[in-house]
Structure formats: structure tokens, C-alpha cells
Amino acid sequence: PRGGSILTDPYRAKVTNPYPDAVSVSNFHETHSQTGPYEKKTRIFYGATPPGRPVTIDKLIKGIRIFSFPQVAGATSSPYVVNTIFIFQAGGICIAHLGNARFGPSEGQIRALGKIHVLLLPIDGSLTIPHEIGAKIVKRIGPNIVIPMHFAGPELSAQFALALKVEGLGRMKIAKSPDLILSLKTLPPPTLFVVMPPASDVP
């Protein structure tokens, strides 16, 4: 409502104009962390330090609340953050971005997430969450909309759609525009699988 904007996991897209009010980075892989054009021009929130220690983030940026849930590998006595789940809340809508997740949120994290209206989930099926596990995560969280990311080509989105059907989630929509306008009044009932077209400037 206050016109705030946040860019998450910047990649090789055209630099936004004007600059976003903040940038979030879920992990340090090059396809998620190309922050160069935004350094010293906006606030950048990293989900972890370069050595892999979790960073606690809970900020309000121009009407957008942004907070983080680290995904930690290894013993809790010696944690290493492999990915960070970022949550964005604005206008009554809650969006969860799972970044480069290799496994789903823990049960404790799912309870702490609360109601998720939009879930952004990586679906390459090999380097990140397998399709079968991803579909179970979607069913467990119960978002109104799930949007696949971290994949190339229609075959993977079709495969993930099949995994969702196994979980009883068969509604799917191919969006015509890379822009998605959301409001609480127009959200579909859970759960609609929405495949977004790539923006023209993203390879």
C-alpha cells in the first residue's frame, strides 16, 4: 500500500528502475545473488553470512514486512545455512519464497510461517526439492497459489503438475503475463498452480 518494492534473489535480469527498496538473497549461488548493481544503492538482506551462519531478519520496508527462516544442514551445535526461506507480507497477503531449497521447511517452521497465500517453490527436481516432496510440501502448507521457479522448459512444470495431482491438487493455470496482481479479495481458493512466463530480459 505504501508503494514499497523488494527484489529477491537477483539474477541476470535488467536492473530495475527505480531501484527496489530492498534486495533479499536466499543463498550465495550465482543464480541467486548477483547484487552488484544494487550495492550501496539499496538495502540488501542476506539470509546468512558467507561462512554460513544464520542472519536473523525481521524488518519493515515501506509497508512490506520481510523476515527469514534459515534452512540449516548438520548438527544444531554447528549449523551451516544452505538456504534461507524469505517471507514477505504486504496488504494482508503473505508470500513465501523458498529460494534454492533442497529440503522443505521443518514442521516447526511451517507452524511459524502461519497462513501462506503464495508459495514460490523451486522445481528443477534434481538440485533442489524432488517433485514428490515438493508436492507434499505444497499440500502441507496449503497456499492459495503456488508458483514454480528454478527451472527451464515446460516439461518440468508439467512433471510437477503431475506430482501435484497425485496429492489431489489438480488445478493449473498458464499465466499470459509475467506480472501477477494480487489482492485478498481475488485470491483463488487453495491451491492453484500458476506457471508464469519468463520476463523478456531473463535468459
KEMI-570942 format. One record per atom (N, C-alpha, C): x, y, z; residue in three letters. Coordinates in nm, 2 decimals, always signed. Example, Ala and Ser with C-alpha at 12.3 -4.5 7.8 and 13.67 -1.06 7.14 Angstrom:
BEGIN
     xx     yy     zz  aa
  +1.32  -0.57  +0.78 ALA
  +1.23  -0.45  +0.78 ALA
  +1.32  -0.33  +0.78 ALA
  +1.28  -0.22  +0.71 SER
  +1.37  -0.11  +0.71 SER
  +1.29  +0.00  +0.79 SER
This chain:
BEGIN
     xx     yy     zz  aa
  +0.08  -0.12  +0.00 PRO
  +0.00  +0.00  +0.00 PRO
  +0.08  +0.13  +0.00 PRO
  +0.20  +0.12  +0.05 ARG
  +0.29  +0.24  +0.05 ARG
  +0.39  +0.24  -0.07 ARG
  +0.37  +0.16  -0.16 GLY
  +0.45  +0.16  -0.28 GLY
  +0.58  +0.10  -0.27 GLY
  +0.60  +0.02  -0.16 GLY
  +0.73  -0.05  -0.14 GLY
  +0.76  -0.16  -0.25 GLY
  +0.89  -0.19  -0.27 SER
  +0.92  -0.29  -0.37 SER
  +1.04  -0.37  -0.32 SER
  +1.04  -0.50  -0.33 ILE
  +1.16  -0.58  -0.29 ILE
  +1.19  -0.67  -0.41 ILE
  +1.32  -0.68  -0.44 LEU
  +1.37  -0.78  -0.53 LEU
  +1.44  -0.89  -0.46 LEU
  +1.40  -1.01  -0.50 THR
  +1.46  -1.13  -0.43 THR
  +1.54  -1.21  -0.52 THR
  +1.66  -1.26  -0.47 ASP
  +1.75  -1.35  -0.55 ASP
  +1.78  -1.29  -0.69 ASP
  +1.85  -1.18  -0.70 PRO
  +1.87  -1.12  -0.83 PRO
  +1.96  -1.20  -0.91 PRO
  +1.92  -1.21  -1.04 TYR
  +2.00  -1.29  -1.14 TYR
  +2.03  -1.20  -1.26 TYR
  +2.04  -1.25  -1.38 ARG
  +2.08  -1.17  -1.49 ARG
  +1.97  -1.09  -1.56 ARG
  +1.89  -1.03  -1.48 ALA
  +1.78  -0.95  -1.54 ALA
  +1.82  -0.81  -1.55 ALA
  +1.75  -0.73  -1.63 LYS
  +1.78  -0.59  -1.64 LYS
  +1.77  -0.52  -1.50 LYS
  +1.85  -0.43  -1.47 VAL
  +1.85  -0.36  -1.34 VAL
  +1.72  -0.28  -1.33 VAL
  +1.65  -0.30  -1.22 THR
  +1.52  -0.23  -1.20 THR
  +1.54  -0.08  -1.19 THR
  +1.44  -0.01  -1.25 ASN
  +1.44  +0.14  -1.24 ASN
  +1.30  +0.18  -1.21 ASN
  +1.28  +0.24  -1.09 PRO
  +1.38  +0.28  -0.99 PRO
  +1.43  +0.16  -0.92 PRO
  +1.54  +0.18  -0.84 TYR
  +1.59  +0.07  -0.76 TYR
  +1.49  +0.02  -0.66 TYR
  +1.49  -0.11  -0.62 PRO
  +1.40  -0.16  -0.52 PRO
  +1.43  -0.10  -0.39 PRO
  +1.33  -0.10  -0.30 ASP
  +1.36  -0.05  -0.16 ASP
  +1.45  -0.15  -0.08 ASP
  +1.45  -0.27  -0.13 ALA
  +1.54  -0.37  -0.06 ALA
  +1.56  -0.49  -0.16 ALA
  +1.67  -0.56  -0.13 VAL
  +1.70  -0.69  -0.20 VAL
  +1.73  -0.80  -0.10 VAL
  +1.67  -0.91  -0.13 SER
  +1.70  -1.03  -0.04 SER
  +1.77  -1.14  -0.12 SER
  +1.86  -1.21  -0.04 VAL
  +1.94  -1.31  -0.11 VAL
  +1.93  -1.44  -0.02 VAL
  +1.87  -1.55  -0.08 SER
  +1.85  -1.67  -0.01 SER
  +1.97  -1.76  +0.00 SER
  +2.06  -1.75  -0.09 ASN
  +2.18  -1.83  -0.09 ASN
  +2.29  -1.76  -0.18 ASN
  +2.41  -1.81  -0.17 PHE
  +2.52  -1.74  -0.25 PHE
  +2.55  -1.80  -0.38 PHE
  +2.47  -1.89  -0.43 HIS
  +2.49  -1.94  -0.57 HIS
  +2.47  -1.82  -0.67 HIS
  +2.55  -1.82  -0.78 GLU
  +2.55  -1.70  -0.86 GLU
  +2.41  -1.68  -0.93 GLU
  +2.32  -1.78  -0.94 THR
  +2.19  -1.75  -1.00 THR
  +2.09  -1.69  -0.89 THR
  +2.14  -1.67  -0.78 HIS
  +2.05  -1.61  -0.67 HIS
  +2.11  -1.49  -0.61 HIS
  +2.23  -1.45  -0.64 SER
  +2.30  -1.35  -0.56 SER
  +2.38  -1.24  -0.63 SER
  +2.33  -1.21  -0.75 GLN
  +2.40  -1.11  -0.83 GLN
  +2.36  -0.97  -0.79 GLN
  +2.41  -0.92  -0.68 THR
  +2.37  -0.80  -0.61 THR
  +2.45  -0.68  -0.66 THR
  +2.55  -0.70  -0.74 GLY
  +2.64  -0.59  -0.78 GLY
  +2.58  -0.46  -0.82 GLY
  +2.48  -0.46  -0.91 PRO
  +2.41  -0.34  -0.95 PRO
  +2.34  -0.26  -0.83 PRO
  +2.32  -0.33  -0.72 TYR
  +2.24  -0.27  -0.61 TYR
  +2.32  -0.24  -0.49 TYR
  +2.45  -0.28  -0.49 GLU
  +2.54  -0.24  -0.38 GLU
  +2.54  -0.09  -0.36 GLU
  +2.53  -0.05  -0.24 LYS
  +2.53  +0.09  -0.20 LYS
  +2.42  +0.18  -0.25 LYS
  +2.32  +0.11  -0.32 LYS
  +2.21  +0.18  -0.38 LYS
  +2.08  +0.15  -0.31 LYS
  +2.08  +0.04  -0.23 THR
  +1.95  +0.00  -0.16 THR
  +2.00  -0.10  -0.05 THR
  +1.90  -0.13  +0.04 ARG
  +1.94  -0.23  +0.14 ARG
  +1.94  -0.37  +0.09 ARG
  +2.04  -0.44  +0.13 ILE
  +2.05  -0.58  +0.09 ILE
  +2.05  -0.67  +0.21 ILE
  +1.96  -0.77  +0.21 PHE
  +1.94  -0.86  +0.32 PHE
  +1.99  -1.00  +0.28 PHE
  +2.10  -1.05  +0.34 TYR
  +2.15  -1.18  +0.32 TYR
  +2.10  -1.27  +0.42 TYR
  +2.05  -1.39  +0.38 GLY
  +1.99  -1.49  +0.48 GLY
  +2.10  -1.55  +0.57 GLY
  +2.23  -1.54  +0.53 ALA
  +2.34  -1.60  +0.60 ALA
  +2.46  -1.52  +0.58 ALA
  +2.56  -1.54  +0.66 THR
  +2.69  -1.48  +0.64 THR
  +2.77  -1.57  +0.54 THR
  +2.87  -1.52  +0.47 PRO
  +2.95  -1.60  +0.38 PRO
  +2.99  -1.73  +0.44 PRO
  +3.04  -1.74  +0.57 PRO
  +3.07  -1.87  +0.63 PRO
  +2.96  -1.96  +0.66 PRO
  +2.83  -1.91  +0.64 GLY
  +2.71  -2.00  +0.66 GLY
  +2.64  -1.99  +0.79 GLY
  +2.67  -1.88  +0.87 ARG
  +2.60  -1.86  +0.99 ARG
  +2.46  -1.79  +0.96 ARG
  +2.36  -1.83  +1.03 PRO
  +2.23  -1.76  +1.00 PRO
  +2.22  -1.62  +1.04 PRO
  +2.15  -1.54  +0.97 VAL
  +2.12  -1.40  +1.00 VAL
  +1.97  -1.38  +1.03 VAL
  +1.94  -1.32  +1.14 THR
  +1.80  -1.30  +1.18 THR
  +1.75  -1.17  +1.11 THR
  +1.65  -1.19  +1.03 ILE
  +1.59  -1.07  +0.96 ILE
  +1.45  -1.06  +0.99 ILE
  +1.41  -0.95  +1.04 ASP
  +1.27  -0.91  +1.06 ASP
  +1.26  -0.76  +1.05 ASP
  +1.23  -0.71  +0.93 LYS
  +1.23  -0.57  +0.90 LYS
  +1.10  -0.53  +0.84 LYS
  +1.07  -0.40  +0.85 LEU
  +0.95  -0.34  +0.78 LEU
  +1.01  -0.24  +0.68 LEU
  +0.98  -0.26  +0.56 ILE
  +1.04  -0.18  +0.45 ILE
  +0.92  -0.12  +0.37 ILE
  +0.89  +0.01  +0.39 LYS
  +0.78  +0.08  +0.32 LYS
  +0.65  -0.01  +0.32 LYS
  +0.61  -0.05  +0.43 GLY
  +0.49  -0.13  +0.44 GLY
  +0.50  -0.28  +0.41 GLY
  +0.62  -0.32  +0.38 ILE
  +0.64  -0.47  +0.35 ILE
  +0.72  -0.52  +0.46 ILE
  +0.67  -0.62  +0.53 ARG
  +0.74  -0.69  +0.63 ARG
  +0.82  -0.81  +0.57 ARG
  +0.95  -0.81  +0.60 ILE
  +1.03  -0.92  +0.54 ILE
  +1.10  -0.99  +0.66 ILE
  +1.09  -1.12  +0.66 PHE
  +1.16  -1.20  +0.77 PHE
  +1.20  -1.33  +0.71 PHE
  +1.29  -1.40  +0.78 SER
  +1.37  -1.51  +0.73 SER
  +1.36  -1.63  +0.82 SER
  +1.37  -1.75  +0.75 PHE
  +1.38  -1.88  +0.82 PHE
  +1.50  -1.95  +0.76 PHE
  +1.61  -1.97  +0.83 PRO
  +1.73  -2.04  +0.77 PRO
  +1.70  -2.19  +0.76 PRO
  +1.75  -2.25  +0.65 GLN
  +1.75  -2.39  +0.64 GLN
  +1.89  -2.44  +0.67 GLN
  +1.90  -2.51  +0.78 VAL
  +2.04  -2.55  +0.83 VAL
  +2.07  -2.70  +0.81 VAL
  +2.19  -2.72  +0.76 ALA
  +2.24  -2.86  +0.75 ALA
  +2.33  -2.89  +0.86 ALA
  +2.34  -3.02  +0.90 GLY
  +2.43  -3.06  +1.01 GLY
  +2.37  -3.04  +1.15 GLY
  +2.45  -3.06  +1.25 ALA
  +2.40  -3.05  +1.39 ALA
  +2.37  -2.91  +1.43 ALA
  +2.28  -2.89  +1.51 THR
  +2.24  -2.76  +1.56 THR
  +2.36  -2.69  +1.63 THR
  +2.45  -2.77  +1.69 SER
  +2.56  -2.72  +1.76 SER
  +2.66  -2.66  +1.66 SER
  +2.66  -2.70  +1.54 SER
  +2.75  -2.65  +1.44 SER
  +2.67  -2.63  +1.31 SER
  +2.57  -2.53  +1.30 PRO
  +2.48  -2.52  +1.19 PRO
  +2.55  -2.46  +1.07 PRO
  +2.51  -2.49  +0.95 TYR
  +2.55  -2.43  +0.83 TYR
  +2.43  -2.40  +0.74 TYR
  +2.40  -2.28  +0.71 VAL
  +2.29  -2.24  +0.64 VAL
  +2.31  -2.27  +0.49 VAL
  +2.22  -2.36  +0.43 VAL
  +2.24  -2.39  +0.29 VAL
  +2.14  -2.31  +0.21 VAL
  +2.04  -2.25  +0.27 ASN
  +1.93  -2.17  +0.20 ASN
  +1.85  -2.10  +0.31 ASN
  +1.79  -1.99  +0.26 THR
  +1.70  -1.92  +0.35 THR
  +1.57  -1.90  +0.29 THR
  +1.46  -1.93  +0.37 ILE
  +1.33  -1.90  +0.32 ILE
  +1.29  -1.76  +0.36 ILE
  +1.25  -1.68  +0.27 PHE
  +1.21  -1.54  +0.30 PHE
  +1.06  -1.53  +0.29 PHE
  +1.01  -1.46  +0.38 ILE
  +0.86  -1.43  +0.39 ILE
  +0.84  -1.28  +0.37 ILE
  +0.74  -1.25  +0.28 PHE
  +0.71  -1.11  +0.26 PHE
  +0.56  -1.09  +0.29 PHE
  +0.53  -0.99  +0.37 GLN
  +0.39  -0.96  +0.40 GLN
  +0.36  -0.82  +0.36 GLN
  +0.25  -0.80  +0.29 ALA
  +0.21  -0.67  +0.25 ALA
  +0.06  -0.67  +0.20 ALA
  -0.02  -0.57  +0.24 GLY
  -0.16  -0.56  +0.20 GLY
  -0.24  -0.68  +0.24 GLY
  -0.20  -0.75  +0.35 GLY
  -0.27  -0.86  +0.40 GLY
  -0.23  -0.99  +0.34 GLY
  -0.14  -0.99  +0.24 ILE
  -0.10  -1.11  +0.17 ILE
  +0.04  -1.15  +0.21 ILE
  +0.06  -1.28  +0.23 CYS
  +0.18  -1.34  +0.28 CYS
  +0.24  -1.43  +0.17 CYS
  +0.36  -1.40  +0.12 ILE
  +0.43  -1.47  +0.02 ILE
  +0.56  -1.54  +0.07 ILE
  +0.57  -1.66  +0.05 ALA
  +0.69  -1.74  +0.09 ALA
  +0.78  -1.77  -0.03 ALA
  +0.90  -1.74  -0.02 HIS
  +1.00  -1.76  -0.13 HIS
  +1.10  -1.87  -0.08 HIS
  +1.10  -1.99  -0.14 LEU
  +1.18  -2.09  -0.09 LEU
  +1.32  -2.10  -0.14 LEU
  +1.36  -2.00  -0.23 GLY
  +1.49  -1.98  -0.27 GLY
  +1.54  -2.11  -0.34 GLY
  +1.66  -2.16  -0.29 ASN
  +1.72  -2.28  -0.35 ASN
  +1.71  -2.40  -0.27 ASN
  +1.59  -2.41  -0.21 ALA
  +1.56  -2.52  -0.11 ALA
  +1.59  -2.66  -0.16 ALA
  +1.67  -2.73  -0.08 ARG
  +1.70  -2.87  -0.11 ARG
  +1.61  -2.96  -0.03 ARG
  +1.55  -2.91  +0.07 PHE
  +1.45  -2.98  +0.15 PHE
  +1.35  -2.88  +0.20 PHE
  +1.24  -2.93  +0.25 GLY
  +1.13  -2.84  +0.29 GLY
  +1.15  -2.78  +0.42 GLY
  +1.06  -2.69  +0.46 PRO
  +1.06  -2.63  +0.59 PRO
  +1.04  -2.74  +0.69 PRO
  +1.09  -2.72  +0.81 SER
  +1.06  -2.82  +0.92 SER
  +0.92  -2.80  +0.97 SER
  +0.87  -2.89  +1.04 GLU
  +0.73  -2.88  +1.10 GLU
  +0.72  -2.75  +1.18 GLU
  +0.83  -2.73  +1.26 GLY
  +0.82  -2.61  +1.34 GLY
  +0.82  -2.48  +1.26 GLY
  +0.90  -2.48  +1.15 GLN
  +0.90  -2.36  +1.06 GLN
  +0.76  -2.35  +0.99 GLN
  +0.70  -2.46  +0.95 ILE
  +0.57  -2.45  +0.89 ILE
  +0.47  -2.39  +0.98 ILE
  +0.47  -2.43  +1.11 ARG
  +0.38  -2.37  +1.20 ARG
  +0.41  -2.22  +1.22 ARG
  +0.53  -2.19  +1.22 ALA
  +0.57  -2.05  +1.24 ALA
  +0.54  -1.96  +1.12 ALA
  +0.53  -2.02  +1.00 LEU
  +0.51  -1.94  +0.88 LEU
  +0.37  -1.88  +0.89 LEU
  +0.27  -1.95  +0.95 GLY
  +0.13  -1.91  +0.95 GLY
  +0.07  -1.93  +0.82 GLY
  -0.03  -1.85  +0.79 LYS
  -0.10  -1.86  +0.66 LYS
  -0.01  -1.81  +0.54 LYS
  +0.01  -1.89  +0.45 ILE
  +0.09  -1.85  +0.33 ILE
  -0.01  -1.85  +0.21 ILE
  -0.02  -1.73  +0.15 HIS
  -0.11  -1.71  +0.03 HIS
  -0.05  -1.75  -0.10 HIS
  +0.08  -1.72  -0.11 VAL
  +0.16  -1.75  -0.24 VAL
  +0.29  -1.82  -0.20 VAL
  +0.31  -1.93  -0.26 LEU
  +0.43  -2.01  -0.23 LEU
  +0.52  -2.02  -0.36 LEU
  +0.64  -1.97  -0.36 LEU
  +0.73  -1.97  -0.47 LEU
  +0.83  -2.09  -0.44 LEU
  +0.82  -2.19  -0.53 LEU
  +0.89  -2.32  -0.50 LEU
  +0.98  -2.36  -0.61 LEU
  +1.11  -2.39  -0.58 PRO
  +1.20  -2.44  -0.69 PRO
  +1.16  -2.58  -0.73 PRO
  +1.15  -2.61  -0.87 ILE
  +1.10  -2.74  -0.91 ILE
  +1.20  -2.80  -1.02 ILE
  +1.33  -2.77  -1.01 ASP
  +1.41  -2.84  -1.11 ASP
  +1.41  -2.99  -1.09 ASP
  +1.38  -3.03  -0.97 GLY
  +1.37  -3.17  -0.94 GLY
  +1.50  -3.25  -0.92 GLY
  +1.61  -3.19  -0.93 SER
  +1.74  -3.26  -0.91 SER
  +1.83  -3.18  -0.81 SER
  +1.86  -3.06  -0.84 LEU
  +1.94  -2.98  -0.75 LEU
  +1.87  -2.93  -0.63 LEU
  +1.74  -2.92  -0.64 THR
  +1.65  -2.87  -0.53 THR
  +1.55  -2.98  -0.49 THR
  +1.44  -2.94  -0.43 ILE
  +1.35  -3.04  -0.38 ILE
  +1.29  -3.13  -0.49 ILE
  +1.30  -3.26  -0.47 PRO
  +1.23  -3.35  -0.57 PRO
  +1.08  -3.32  -0.58 PRO
  +1.03  -3.35  -0.70 HIS
  +0.89  -3.32  -0.72 HIS
  +0.79  -3.38  -0.62 HIS
  +0.81  -3.50  -0.59 GLU
  +0.72  -3.57  -0.50 GLU
  +0.72  -3.50  -0.36 GLU
  +0.84  -3.47  -0.31 ILE
  +0.85  -3.40  -0.18 ILE
  +0.79  -3.26  -0.19 ILE
  +0.82  -3.19  -0.31 GLY
  +0.77  -3.05  -0.33 GLY
  +0.62  -3.05  -0.33 GLY
  +0.56  -3.15  -0.39 ALA
  +0.41  -3.16  -0.39 ALA
  +0.35  -3.18  -0.25 ALA
  +0.42  -3.26  -0.17 LYS
  +0.37  -3.28  -0.04 LYS
  +0.39  -3.15  +0.05 LYS
  +0.49  -3.08  +0.02 ILE
  +0.51  -2.95  +0.09 ILE
  +0.40  -2.86  +0.06 ILE
  +0.36  -2.85  -0.07 VAL
  +0.25  -2.76  -0.11 VAL
  +0.12  -2.80  -0.04 VAL
  +0.09  -2.93  -0.04 LYS
  -0.03  -2.98  +0.03 LYS
  -0.02  -2.95  +0.18 LYS
  +0.09  -2.96  +0.24 ARG
  +0.11  -2.94  +0.38 ARG
  +0.09  -2.79  +0.42 ARG
  +0.14  -2.70  +0.33 ILE
  +0.13  -2.56  +0.36 ILE
  -0.01  -2.50  +0.32 ILE
  -0.06  -2.55  +0.21 GLY
  -0.19  -2.51  +0.16 GLY
  -0.20  -2.37  +0.11 GLY
  -0.11  -2.32  +0.03 PRO
  -0.12  -2.19  -0.02 PRO
  -0.24  -2.17  -0.12 PRO
  -0.28  -2.05  -0.14 ASN
  -0.38  -2.02  -0.24 ASN
  -0.32  -2.04  -0.38 ASN
  -0.20  -2.00  -0.40 ILE
  -0.13  -2.01  -0.53 ILE
  +0.01  -2.06  -0.50 ILE
  +0.05  -2.16  -0.59 VAL
  +0.19  -2.20  -0.59 VAL
  +0.25  -2.17  -0.72 VAL
  +0.37  -2.10  -0.72 ILE
  +0.43  -2.06  -0.85 ILE
  +0.57  -2.14  -0.86 ILE
  +0.59  -2.21  -0.96 PRO
  +0.72  -2.28  -0.98 PRO
  +0.83  -2.19  -1.02 PRO
  +0.95  -2.22  -0.98 MET
  +1.07  -2.14  -1.02 MET
  +1.19  -2.23  -1.02 MET
  +1.30  -2.18  -1.06 HIS
  +1.43  -2.25  -1.07 HIS
  +1.42  -2.37  -1.16 HIS
  +1.37  -2.34  -1.28 PHE
  +1.35  -2.45  -1.38 PHE
  +1.35  -2.38  -1.52 PHE
  +1.38  -2.46  -1.62 ALA
  +1.37  -2.41  -1.76 ALA
  +1.30  -2.52  -1.84 ALA
  +1.21  -2.47  -1.93 GLY
  +1.14  -2.56  -2.02 GLY
  +1.01  -2.61  -1.96 GLY
  +0.91  -2.63  -2.04 PRO
  +0.77  -2.66  -2.00 PRO
  +0.76  -2.81  -1.95 PRO
  +0.86  -2.89  -1.98 GLU
  +0.85  -3.03  -1.94 GLU
  +0.85  -3.04  -1.78 GLU
  +0.93  -2.96  -1.72 LEU
  +0.95  -2.97  -1.57 LEU
  +0.82  -2.92  -1.50 LEU
  +0.76  -2.81  -1.55 SER
  +0.64  -2.76  -1.49 SER
  +0.53  -2.87  -1.51 SER
  +0.53  -2.94  -1.62 ALA
  +0.43  -3.04  -1.65 ALA
  +0.45  -3.16  -1.55 ALA
  +0.57  -3.20  -1.53 GLN
  +0.60  -3.31  -1.44 GLN
  +0.56  -3.27  -1.30 GLN
  +0.58  -3.14  -1.26 PHE
  +0.54  -3.10  -1.12 PHE
  +0.39  -3.10  -1.11 PHE
  +0.33  -3.06  -1.22 ALA
  +0.18  -3.06  -1.22 ALA
  +0.13  -3.20  -1.19 ALA
  +0.19  -3.30  -1.25 LEU
  +0.15  -3.44  -1.23 LEU
  +0.18  -3.48  -1.08 LEU
  +0.29  -3.44  -1.02 ALA
  +0.31  -3.47  -0.88 ALA
  +0.21  -3.40  -0.79 ALA
  +0.16  -3.28  -0.83 LEU
  +0.06  -3.22  -0.75 LEU
  -0.07  -3.29  -0.76 LEU
  -0.10  -3.35  -0.88 LYS
  -0.23  -3.42  -0.90 LYS
  -0.23  -3.55  -0.81 LYS
  -0.11  -3.61  -0.79 VAL
  -0.10  -3.72  -0.70 VAL
  -0.15  -3.69  -0.56 VAL
  -0.12  -3.56  -0.52 GLU
  -0.16  -3.51  -0.39 GLU
  -0.30  -3.45  -0.39 GLU
  -0.37  -3.47  -0.50 GLY
  -0.51  -3.42  -0.51 GLY
  -0.52  -3.27  -0.54 GLY
  -0.41  -3.21  -0.60 LEU
  -0.41  -3.07  -0.63 LEU
  -0.40  -3.06  -0.78 LEU
  -0.51  -3.06  -0.85 GLY
  -0.50  -3.07  -1.00 GLY
  -0.53  -2.94  -1.07 GLY
  -0.56  -2.83  -1.00 ARG
  -0.59  -2.70  -1.07 ARG
  -0.47  -2.63  -1.12 ARG
  -0.46  -2.59  -1.25 MET
  -0.34  -2.53  -1.31 MET
  -0.38  -2.42  -1.40 MET
  -0.30  -2.32  -1.40 LYS
  -0.32  -2.20  -1.49 LYS
  -0.19  -2.16  -1.55 LYS
  -0.19  -2.14  -1.68 ILE
  -0.07  -2.09  -1.75 ILE
  -0.09  -1.94  -1.77 ILE
  -0.02  -1.86  -1.70 ALA
  -0.03  -1.71  -1.70 ALA
  +0.02  -1.66  -1.83 ALA
  -0.05  -1.55  -1.88 LYS
  -0.01  -1.49  -2.01 LYS
  +0.09  -1.38  -1.99 LYS
  +0.10  -1.33  -1.87 SER
  +0.19  -1.22  -1.84 SER
  +0.28  -1.25  -1.72 SER
  +0.41  -1.20  -1.72 PRO
  +0.50  -1.22  -1.61 PRO
  +0.46  -1.14  -1.49 PRO
  +0.36  -1.06  -1.50 ASP
  +0.31  -0.98  -1.39 ASP
  +0.19  -1.04  -1.32 ASP
  +0.19  -1.05  -1.19 LEU
  +0.08  -1.11  -1.12 LEU
  +0.03  -1.01  -1.02 LEU
  -0.09  -0.96  -1.03 ILE
  -0.15  -0.87  -0.94 ILE
  -0.24  -0.94  -0.84 ILE
  -0.21  -0.92  -0.71 LEU
  -0.28  -1.00  -0.61 LEU
  -0.36  -0.91  -0.52 LEU
  -0.47  -0.96  -0.47 SER
  -0.54  -0.90  -0.36 SER
  -0.62  -1.00  -0.28 SER
  -0.64  -0.98  -0.15 LEU
  -0.71  -1.08  -0.07 LEU
  -0.85  -1.12  -0.13 LEU
  -0.92  -1.02  -0.19 LYS
  -1.05  -1.04  -0.24 LYS
  -1.05  -1.13  -0.37 LYS
  -0.94  -1.13  -0.44 THR
  -0.93  -1.20  -0.57 THR
  -0.85  -1.33  -0.56 THR
  -0.80  -1.36  -0.45 LEU
  -0.72  -1.49  -0.44 LEU
  -0.81  -1.61  -0.46 LEU
  -0.76  -1.71  -0.54 PRO
  -0.84  -1.83  -0.56 PRO
  -0.83  -1.91  -0.44 PRO
  -0.93  -2.01  -0.42 PRO
  -0.92  -2.10  -0.31 PRO
  -0.80  -2.19  -0.33 PRO
  -0.75  -2.24  -0.22 PRO
  -0.63  -2.33  -0.23 PRO
  -0.66  -2.46  -0.31 PRO
  -0.57  -2.51  -0.39 THR
  -0.44  -2.45  -0.43 THR
  -0.44  -2.44  -0.58 THR
  -0.41  -2.33  -0.64 LEU
  -0.39  -2.31  -0.78 LEU
  -0.25  -2.31  -0.82 LEU
  -0.21  -2.39  -0.92 PHE
  -0.07  -2.40  -0.97 PHE
  -0.06  -2.30  -1.09 PHE
  +0.01  -2.19  -1.07 VAL
  +0.02  -2.09  -1.17 VAL
  +0.16  -2.09  -1.23 VAL
  +0.17  -2.12  -1.36 VAL
  +0.30  -2.12  -1.43 VAL
  +0.32  -1.98  -1.50 VAL
  +0.42  -1.91  -1.45 MET
  +0.45  -1.77  -1.51 MET
  +0.54  -1.78  -1.63 MET
  +0.51  -1.70  -1.73 PRO
  +0.61  -1.69  -1.84 PRO
  +0.73  -1.61  -1.80 PRO
  +0.85  -1.64  -1.86 PRO
  +0.97  -1.56  -1.82 PRO
  +0.96  -1.42  -1.87 PRO
  +1.01  -1.33  -1.80 ALA
  +1.03  -1.19  -1.84 ALA
  +1.12  -1.19  -1.97 ALA
  +1.10  -1.10  -2.06 SER
  +1.17  -1.10  -2.18 SER
  +1.32  -1.07  -2.16 SER
  +1.36  -1.01  -2.05 ASP
  +1.50  -0.98  -2.04 ASP
  +1.58  -1.08  -1.95 ASP
  +1.51  -1.20  -1.92 VAL
  +1.58  -1.30  -1.84 VAL
  +1.62  -1.42  -1.93 VAL
  +1.74  -1.46  -1.93 PRO
  +1.79  -1.57  -2.02 PRO
  +1.73  -1.70  -1.98 PRO
